Amino acid sequence: MLAVNYTNLRDNMKMYMDKVTDDYETMIVTRKDNKNVVMISEEAYNNLMENVYVMGNKANYDWLMKGKEQLEKGQFAIHELFEVNDDE
């Protein structure tokens, strides 16, 4: 996680935005009176919102936890994948 003050961010906006998007960094922009802001990429934001949605639904959460428990107990099967040719 990076931390940068507002003035430095303003002077180097492109560089910091590239760092956030290209290097998957999270950045805290520090401001007066501790009114800080967090900058993340759109991809990270969308992922976060999807996780909030999925984990916010009890049925989804329970289903995921059951799958996790099964995996940890070795209750899974491995299947060989094959490619389907759309031209046939």
C-alpha positions in Angstrom: 0.0 0.0 0.0 1.3 3.4 -0.9 0.7 6.7 0.9 1.1 10.1 -0.8 0.0 13.6 0.2 -2.4 15.5 -2.0 0.2 17.9 -3.3 2.5 15.2 -4.4 -0.4 13.3 -6.0 -1.5 16.4 -7.9 2.0 17.0 -9.2 2.5 13.4 -10.3 -1.1 12.3 -11.1 -0.3 10.1 -14.1 2.6 8.3 -12.5 0.5 7.4 -9.4 -2.6 6.5 -11.4 -0.4 4.2 -13.6 1.0 2.6 -10.4 -2.5 2.0 -9.0 -3.7 0.4 -12.3 -0.6 -1.3 -13.6 0.9 -2.5 -10.3 -2.4 -3.2 -8.5 -1.4 -0.9 -5.7 -3.8 0.7 -3.3 -2.9 4.3 -2.5 -3.9 6.4 0.5 -4.0 10.1 -0.3 -3.3 11.9 2.9 -5.1 15.2 3.5 -5.4 17.8 6.3 -7.5 16.9 9.3 -7.1 13.2 8.5 -9.7 13.4 5.7 -7.8 10.8 3.7 -8.9 9.1 0.5 -8.1 5.7 -0.8 -7.4 5.2 -4.5 -7.8 1.8 -6.2 -8.2 0.7 -9.8 -11.6 0.2 -11.3 -10.8 -3.5 -11.6 -10.1 -3.7 -7.9 -13.2 -1.7 -7.1 -15.4 -4.0 -9.2 -13.9 -7.0 -7.6 -14.5 -5.6 -4.1 -18.1 -4.8 -4.9 -18.7 -8.3 -6.3 -17.3 -9.8 -3.1 -19.5 -7.5 -1.0 -22.5 -8.6 -3.0 -21.7 -12.3 -2.9 -20.7 -12.4 0.8 -23.6 -10.2 1.8 -26.1 -12.9 0.7 -26.3 -15.6 3.4 -27.2 -18.4 1.0 -24.2 -17.5 -1.3 -21.9 -17.3 1.7 -23.1 -20.6 3.1 -22.7 -22.3 -0.3 -19.1 -20.9 -0.6 -18.2 -22.0 2.9 -19.6 -25.5 2.3 -17.4 -25.7 -0.9 -14.4 -24.5 1.0 -15.0 -27.1 3.7 -15.3 -29.9 1.1 -12.1 -28.8 -0.5 -10.2 -28.8 2.8 -11.5 -32.3 3.5 -10.4 -33.5 0.1 -13.9 -34.1 -1.1 -13.4 -33.1 -4.7 -12.8 -34.7 -8.0 -10.4 -33.8 -10.8 -11.8 -33.9 -14.3 -9.9 -33.8 -17.6 -11.0 -30.9 -19.8 -11.3 -31.2 -23.5 -11.7 -28.5 -26.2 -14.9 -28.3 -28.2 -14.6 -27.3 -31.8 -17.4 -24.9 -32.8 -17.1 -25.8 -36.5 -18.5 -29.3 -36.1 
